[in-house]
Amino acid sequence: MARLIYLVTASLDGYMADARGDIGWGAPDEEVHAAVNDLLRPVGTFLLGRRMYDTVAVWDTLELEGEPAVIPDFAGIWRSADKIVYSRTLQSVGPRATIERAFDADAVRRLKAESPRDLSIGGPELAGQALAAGLVDELLLFLVPVVVGGGTAAFSPGLDLRFELLEERRFAAGRVGLRYRALQR
């Protein structure tokens, strides 16, 4: 059975975007980007909320010439994977992407059971629904040494979950990568 992985970059105070919606403070350097690429390499399908899809869809057409090796590497991972975008209003999506109008925990459960490759979920609202339904197997949390004071929380309010630390990694620029396994409630 495939794993469902929630990978999120967060400030020390738990936000993935600041109050203005800016995520630039969380942009990875080459070392972190290479680590993220390695963690996402087993992913065959990305499950994305609308805003997260709007943020990462640039990878479908991004010009790669002259970019550091981590950029075309991630573009290859992204472009070869399927995408399911959860949106009530979006009318079209890019290559290898489909639209679902609502999150269906049973459909995701079936997808996990049938998929030969892992799945990644992105966007805190969508991930919150999957976490609440007990569908997320692993949490990959990249903490950035900044405090932004408010914005979009990396986790939905009201979640009561437990995790077991599997791995930790310190990066040269002060970022920390944490890999957790979700514990059954």
Residue pairs with C-beta under 8 A, 6 or more apart in sequence:
1 112
1 113
2 44
2 111
2 112
2 113
2 115
2 116
2 117
2 118
2 119
3 112
3 118
3 119
3 137
3 138
4 47
4 108
4 112
4 118
4 119
4 120
4 121
4 130
4 135
4 136
4 137
4 138
5 39
5 43
5 118
5 119
5 120
5 121
5 136
5 137
5 138
5 139
5 140
6 120
6 121
6 122
6 127
6 130
6 131
6 136
6 138
6 139
6 140
7 36
7 39
7 40
7 120
7 122
7 140
7 142
8 16
8 122
8 124
8 127
8 139
8 140
8 141
8 142
8 154
9 16
9 23
9 26
9 28
9 142
9 144
10 16
10 26
10 141
10 142
10 143
10 144
10 154
11 18
11 25
11 26
11 143
11 144
11 146
11 147
11 148
12 143
12 144
12 145
12 146
12 147
13 147
13 148
13 149
14 153
14 154
14 155
15 148
15 150
15 151
15 152
15 153
15 154
16 23
16 26
16 124
16 151
16 152
16 153
16 154
17 23
17 151
17 152
18 25
18 148
18 149
18 150
18 151
19 148
19 149
19 150
19 151
20 151
21 151
21 152
23 55
25 144
25 146
25 148
26 142
26 144
28 36
28 142
28 175
29 171
29 172
29 173
30 68
30 70
31 171
31 172
31 173
32 142
32 171
32 173
32 175
32 177
33 68
33 70
33 71
33 74
34 70
34 73
35 169
35 171
35 177
36 74
36 142
37 70
37 73
37 74
37 77
39 140
39 179
40 74
40 77
40 120
41 77
42 117
42 118
43 77
43 81
43 117
43 118
43 119
43 120
44 81
44 82
44 115
44 116
44 117
44 118
44 119
45 81
45 82
45 83
45 84
45 111
45 115
45 117
45 119
45 120
46 56
46 78
46 81
46 82
46 83
46 84
46 119
46 120
46 121
46 122
47 83
47 84
47 86
47 108
47 119
47 120
47 121
47 122
47 126
47 130
48 56
48 83
48 84
48 85
48 86
48 121
48 122
48 123
48 126
49 85
49 86
49 87
49 122
49 123
49 124
49 125
49 126
50 85
50 86
50 87
50 89
50 90
50 123
51 123
52 122
52 123
52 126
53 83
53 85
53 87
53 90
53 93
53 97
53 123
56 78
56 122
57 93
57 94
59 74
59 75
59 78
59 79
60 78
60 79
60 94
60 95
61 94
62 71
62 75
64 71
64 72
64 75
79 95
79 96
80 96
81 96
82 96
82 97
82 98
83 93
83 94
83 96
83 97
83 98
84 97
84 98
84 99
84 100
85 93
85 97
85 98
85 99
85 100
86 99
86 100
86 101
86 102
86 103
86 123
86 126
87 99
87 100
87 101
88 101
88 102
90 99
93 99
100 107
103 126
103 129
103 130
105 129
105 130
105 133
105 135
108 119
108 130
108 133
108 135
109 135
111 119
112 119
112 135
121 127
121 130
121 136
124 152
124 153
124 154
124 155
124 156
125 156
127 136
127 155
127 156
128 155
128 156
128 159
129 156
130 136
131 155
131 156
131 159
131 161
131 182
132 156
132 158
132 159
134 182
134 184
134 185
136 182
137 181
137 182
138 166
138 179
138 180
138 181
138 182
139 163
139 178
139 179
139 180
139 182
140 177
140 178
140 179
140 180
141 154
141 177
141 178
141 179
141 180
142 175
142 176
142 177
142 178
143 175
143 176
143 177
143 178
144 175
145 174
145 175
160 185
161 182
161 183
161 185
162 182
162 183
162 185
163 180
163 181
163 182
163 183
164 180
164 181
164 183
165 178
165 179
165 180
166 179
166 180
166 181
167 177
167 178
167 179
168 176
168 177
168 178
168 179
169 176
169 177
169 178
170 176
171 177
